[in-house]
């Protein structure tokens, strides 16, 4: 699941960077649906970055 999780997060981040929020949500959803005990440290770090990008003023534009 590690490589697959990483692919989902990177895909979601890429969609977010181009302003496609629906596709970003669809890409990241499988990771958000994982049980908390499957969220290893690098997943949490990348999810934190994803969340920060959502909070950034450019994400709303």
N, C-alpha and C positions, 0 to 999 in steps of 0.2 A: 504493500500500500504506500510505501514511502515515496517512490518515484511518481506514482499516480497522483498522490496528494500534492506533490510539488508541481506537477503539470497543471493541475486545477488551479492552484494558487497563482502561478505565473500567468496562466491564461486569463483568469479573472482580473489580475492586475493590469494586463495589457488592454483588456476591454475598458477598464476603468480609466486608463490613461487617454483613451480616445473618446471618452464620454459616453460609452454604451453601457449604461447602468443595468439594463435588463440582462444583457449577455454576461456582464460581470457577476451579477447575482446568480445566474444559472451555472456559471463555471465554478463559483466558490461554494455553492449550496452543498455538494457532497462532503466538503470538508467541515462545514458548519454542522452537518448532521452526524458527524462522527461522535462517539461517546468521548467525554472529557478525558478519560484515561488513555485515549489514543492520540491526544494532542501532545506530541513530543515538543521539546523546546523550540526546534526550528520552525515547526508549524505555527506555534504561538507567536514567534517573532515576525513571521511573514504575515500572519493575520493582523498583528498590531500595525504593521506598515500599511496593509490594505485599509484598515479602519482609519488611520491617519489621513490617507488619501481621500477617503470619503468625507472627512471633516474639513478638508482644505477648501477654501473658497472657490477654486477652479472646478471642483467636482460638481458643484451646483449649477455651473454655467453650461 
